[in-house]
Amino acid sequence: MTKKVAIIGAGLAGLSAGIYLQKSGIETEIFELAPWAGGVCTSWERQGYRFDGCIHWMVGTKPGTDFYELYREVGALAADTVIYDAESIKQEINGITYEIPLRMPQFREYLHSLSAADTQRIDRFCDDVDAMVNSKMPAKNPANLSELLKMMRESKGFIKVMPKYIKMKVADFVEPFQSQVIKRIILSLMPAKFSMSALMMMLGTRMSGNAGYPLGGSQEVMHRIETNYRELGGKIHFNSKVDKIVIEAGKVTGIQTKGEFFPADFVIAAGDAHDALTNLLGDRYVHPQLNEMLKSAPLFSSLALISFGLNQQFGIPFSTSYEIPEGLEVAPEKITHGFSLRSFDFDPSAAPAGCSSVMVSLSAPLEYWNELRTRDMVEYKKQKQVLADRVADAIEKRIPGFKKAIQVTDVATPATYVHLVNLYQGSFEGFLPTPKTLTTTFRKTIPGLQNLVMCGQWLTAGGGICSAIQSGKEAAELSLRMLK
């Protein structure tokens, strides 16, 4: 008799787990809260403009790398998927815009041009980045001697550099630099409290052409993955929030959604970890890492995404970070740490011909937007437009004519993330990649509970598309071993 697995969440991890289980002859059904697949990995269309709420840079887009092969296995990338690799990003510092190269040796030369006093520090830093550039990033720990030898041969730079930086904060790394500009540039690339290994991984993959943007964005990535899953015989129930994981005598026997019980031999919880532990399991079981970390570990902050469809192009680069020393009111507070502006002019499918799709992301208070959406939907929509107008005013100061070109406006608040994606604290990628979280190994099972495996962004600090898909694959492999 065919075994059956119920999967909670049709995001990257849930669909990945479903694909590998279907390939292994296991019948699966996925239960998804939203009316679409993808979870946080999503984009949306408004009047011919596409706004991507997920992909900035996607680690593993270079053919021949481990993660690229993983993407091909699940269908995230096709053989003919065109990848855009930005050669630089821009950062505004004290009113001056710096264009930071994302290629070696230009990056090294650029830093040298900014500070003769930091020559040795720059060279040591760039030597380690270069070692990452010329090394493969492994997708998983080696399972046998053959895989270990292969990793040691192909990933020398990664093996050398990552342990050196994993316990170091970016703030501690930049402190010895004499140049304030270099300090600010590095901190613009990766936040101060993050592990330096996150910065080294980002620079190494992007400079090696292994972290680009697939044309079509999140929409096409998820369409390919969902199509693959369905063609393998998988089923998805949309608008089906799971209310309960059903347990009998310490064994999971299925799930309950909308009052209906769905029996299963095994359950994979690929959705929000806090929801799984607190609501679906009713706080009856303790996860050795997650229960404590969900209370104390730093999370990615809740975001607002403000998108604009423009009737012309302004030559806006893919990524620019702006300062706002004058402050920007994001009710009920004023932020001064800046905002990120992204343009998708390189992707002809993102906007009508001659037009432009741009998006601003900035931190925003979850409690305010959640309360407002619950209490007064009319006022909620009004305040979304107020926020969009303020952001447009801030951009207009840098790009004259921007406001006049606006044809379409769309705002996703932190309440959007909670309402449609069920994210704990509105955290779009879970735990921050700090030295502590990156050195924590998360258990995928819960002591005292059989027939349940957890996966997804909460089981891999720092999140990311490649990590989520790999997490789903590992959950499928573990489930198969436990089902035997």
HELIX and SHEET records of a PDB file:
HELIX    1   1 LEU A   12  LYS A   23  1                                  12    
HELIX    2   2 ASP A   66  VAL A   74  1                                   9    
HELIX    3   3 GLN A  106  LEU A  114  1                                   9    
HELIX    4   4 THR A  119  VAL A  133  1                                  15    
HELIX    5   5 LEU A  145  GLU A  154  1                                  10    
HELIX    6   6 LYS A  156  TYR A  165  1                                  10    
HELIX    7   7 VAL A  170  VAL A  174  1                                   5    
HELIX    8   8 GLN A  180  LEU A  189  1                                  10    
HELIX    9   9 MET A  196  MET A  207  1                                  12    
HELIX   10  10 GLY A  217  GLU A  231  1                                  15    
HELIX   11  11 ALA A  273  ASP A  275  1                                   3    
HELIX   12  12 ALA A  276  LEU A  280  3                                   5    
HELIX   13  13 LEU A  290  SER A  296  1                                   7    
HELIX   14  14 PRO A  348  ALA A  350  5                                   3    
HELIX   15  15 LEU A  366  ARG A  375  1                                  10    
HELIX   16  16 MET A  377  ARG A  398  1                                  22    
HELIX   17  17 LYS A  403  ALA A  405  5                                   3    
HELIX   18  18 PRO A  414  VAL A  421  1                                   8    
HELIX   19  19 TYR A  424  GLY A  426  5                                   3    
HELIX   20  20 PRO A  435  LEU A  438  1                                   4    
HELIX   21  21 GLN A  457  LEU A  459  5                                   3    
HELIX   22  22 ILE A  465  LEU A  483  1                                  19    
SHEET    1   A 5 LYS A 235  HIS A 237  0                                        
SHEET    2   A 5 GLU A  27  PHE A  31  1                                        
SHEET    3   A 5 LYS A   4  ILE A   8  1                                        
SHEET    4   A 5 PHE A 266  ALA A 269  1                                        
SHEET    5   A 5 LEU A 452  MET A 454  1                                        
SHEET    1   B 2 SER A  43  ARG A  46  0                                        
SHEET    2   B 2 TYR A  49  ASP A  52 -1                                        
SHEET    1   C 3 MET A  58  VAL A  59  0                                        
SHEET    2   C 3 ALA A 211  PRO A 214 -1                                        
SHEET    3   C 3 ILE A  83  TYR A  84 -1                                        
SHEET    1   D 7 ILE A  96  PRO A 101  0                                        
SHEET    2   D 7 SER A  88  ILE A  93 -1                                        
SHEET    3   D 7 SER A 319  TYR A 322  1                                        
SHEET    4   D 7 PHE A 339  SER A 343 -1                                        
SHEET    5   D 7 SER A 356  SER A 363 -1                                        
SHEET    6   D 7 LEU A 303  LEU A 310 -1                                        
SHEET    7   D 7 ILE A 406  ALA A 412 -1                                        
SHEET    1   E 3 VAL A 242  GLU A 248  0                                        
SHEET    2   E 3 LYS A 251  THR A 257 -1                                        
SHEET    3   E 3 GLU A 260  PRO A 263 -1                                        
SHEET    1   F 2 LEU A 328  VAL A 330  0                                        
SHEET    2   F 2 GLU A 333  ILE A 335 -1                                        
END                                                                             
